[in-house]
Amino acid sequence: MTISTKPQRITKEDVNKEPWVYSPSQYQFAHNVHEPWVGEISPWQYANLGKRAKAEYDRKRSKEWSDSMAIKGEWSDKVIKAFREGLISPNSPDISKDAGSLIYRQITSDREEKEKREEATKEASRIIRSPKEVKVGDFIDTTMYGKGLKVVKINPKSLVVQGKFGKVKVQIDPTRLGGPVAAKWPVAKNPTKKKRKQKSNTGELIALVVLTGVAIWGISRYQMKAGE
């Protein structure tokens, strides 16, 4: 379907059937709503208006901008509603470029919101609501004493942790004002796992050096024999 830059003005009932075939400006034109633009009169013309004329002009312009934003918002709402109801997609045959772009932006926004919710859920799962959830030797973060603190003692409503500053008691009581003040240490950031990985990498490096030395020695011996 080919859409002209300025479609013929049609009835509101017709527009409401398929608003996504129009751009926002086309939809606005079809509804006979003026689309204002910056600089419709020059600064010189505006300066020469009388006080009452300026007030009237400003009032008129304010309403025009408000009406313009409202009709474009109506178009946007209808396009997204149709998308959510499965009536259209960004690749629908009769969809306008503006409507397709709007839907793509909405898809991106929905994905980002979903990722935020998942991250919030993941972060909430790290909250320690009872000292029974951890064991001596675990590492935790705290809101007050920092991150990566080793649990050295477990009490009924608190944990004793060891850090660079020494040992401190961390209250773990959901009934307290503000709730629990500690979070489980993420597995990916566990210092003990990093150390084990580092040791493993060191061992691999040593083995590589030894094998390289043996290979060089073998090549040298072969060249010596070849020279004889």
N, C-alpha and C positions, 0 to 999 in steps of 0.2 A: 504493500500500500504506500503510495507516494503522498507525502505531506508537504503542502506548500508552506512557504515562510509565513504567510498570513492566510490561514484557512478562512473559508466563508463563514460568517457568523451563523451559528446554528442554535437550536434551542437547548436549554439546560438539560432537558430530558435526554437528548441525544448525546451530549457531552458526558453525562453521568454513566452511560453504558460502557464507554471505552476511553477513559481519560488518559490511559497510558500511551495512546497513539499520538498524543500531542506533547510538545515541550511545555514547560511552565508558562512561557510567554504566549504560546498559541492557545493554551487553555484559558489564560486570562483574557485574551482577545475575544475568544468565543463567548465569554461571559460578560463582555462589554465593560470590563474594568480597566480604567486607564492605568498604564504602566509608566510611572514617572521616571525621570532620569536627571542626574546631576547637571546643573547648569542650564536649565530650561530658559532662564533669563540670565543676562550677564550681571556681574557685580555692579556695573555702572547703572543698569536699569533698576536693580533692587535699591541702590543707594538713593535714587531719585524718587522712590515711592514715598508718599506721605506716611505719617505714623499710623493712621487708621488703615491705609492700604497695605502696609507691611504686615500689620496684625492679621488682616484678612487673608493675605497671601500665605503667611506662615500657617494659619489654621487650615487653609485649603490643602497646602502641600503635606502637612502632617497627616491629614485624613487620606490623601492619595497614597502615601507611603504605607500607611496602616492597612488600607484596603488591598494594596498590591501584595503585601506580605501575607495577608490572610488568604487570598485566593491561591497564591502559590503553595501555601501550607495545606490548603484543601486538596490541591492536585497531588502533593507529596503523600498525604495521608491515604488517599484513594489508591495510589499506585502501590504503596507498601501493603495495604490491606488486601488488594488483589493478589499480590505476590504471596502473602502468608496463607491465603485461601487456596493457593495452587492454581489460580486462573492464568497466571503468566509467569514467565521466567526471563532472565536477561536476554535469552536468545529467541524469544517468541517472534514470529515473522512480522507482526504489525507493530511491534514496540518501538517507540522513539528512542533516539540515542540518549536523550536526557533521562528518560525513564529507566533505560538499561543501566546507565551509570549510577542512578539513585539506588537501584536494587543491588548492584555490586557493592556499593558503599554500605548498604544495610547488612549484607552478608558478612562483610568484613567486621562491622561493628558487633554483630551477633556473635561472631567467633571470638572476638576480643573479650566480650562480656562473659562468654562461657569459660574462657581461660582464666579470667579473674575469679569467677566463682569456684572453679576447680582448685585454683591456687589458695583461695581463702579456706576451702574445705580441707585441703592438704595441710595448711598451716594450723588450722584448728585441731587436726588430728595429732599434732605434736605436743599439744598442751598436756602437762602432767597434772592430773586431778587427784591423784593419791600417791603417796610415797611407795605404795605396794607395786606401782607400775614400773619402777626402776629397780636396779640391783647395784650393789657396790661394784665400782669399776666402770659404770656407765658414764658417758659424758653428756652434759646438758648445757643449754643456754639459760641465762637468767636475765630478767628485765633490769635488775639492779646491780648485779656484780659482773656482768659480761658473759662471754661465750666460751665454750670449750672447757667447762669446769668438771673435774672428776668427782664422782660421788664416793665419799669415803665412809659415810655412816647414814643409816636410815632410821628415822624416828617415826612415831605414829603420825605426826602432822608436819614433819619437816625433814629436810635433808641437810647433811653436812657435806659441803663441797670444798675441794682443794683447788686453789688458783695461785697465780703469781703473788697475790697479796696474803696468802696463808689460808687458813680454814675459816669458813663462815657458815652460819646456819641460814638456810633458805626455807621460808614458810610455804607449805603446800596445803592450802586450806580453801576449797571453793566457797566456803561460807563467809570468808573474810571480804571486806569491802574491796572491790577491784578484782576479786577472784584469785586464781593461782598466779604465781609470779615466775614460773619456770616452764621451759619447753624442752621436749626431747631433742637430743642432738641428731641432726639428719645423718643417715648412714653414709651418704656420699661425702660428708665432711668430717667423719670420725677420724681424729688424729691418729688413733692406733692403726686404722686401716691404711692410712697414708704411709705410716712408717713401714708397715709390712710390704706395701707395694714398692717403696723406695729400696728396701733390702732386696727384693726380688729383682728389681731393675739393676742394682749393683752387681748381683750375682751373674746376671745375663751379660753385663758389660765385661766382667772378668773372663767369662767363658769365651766371649768373642775375641778378646785380646789374645788369649792363649791359642785359640784356633788359628788366628791370623799369623801369629809367630811361627806356629808349626808349618803353616803353608809356605811362608817365606823361606824357612829353613829347607823345606823339601825342594823348592824351586832352585835355591842356591846349590844344593847338592847335585841336582840334575844337570845344572849348567856346568859345574866343575867336571863331572864325569864326561859330559859332551865335549869339553875342551881337551880332555885327555885323549 
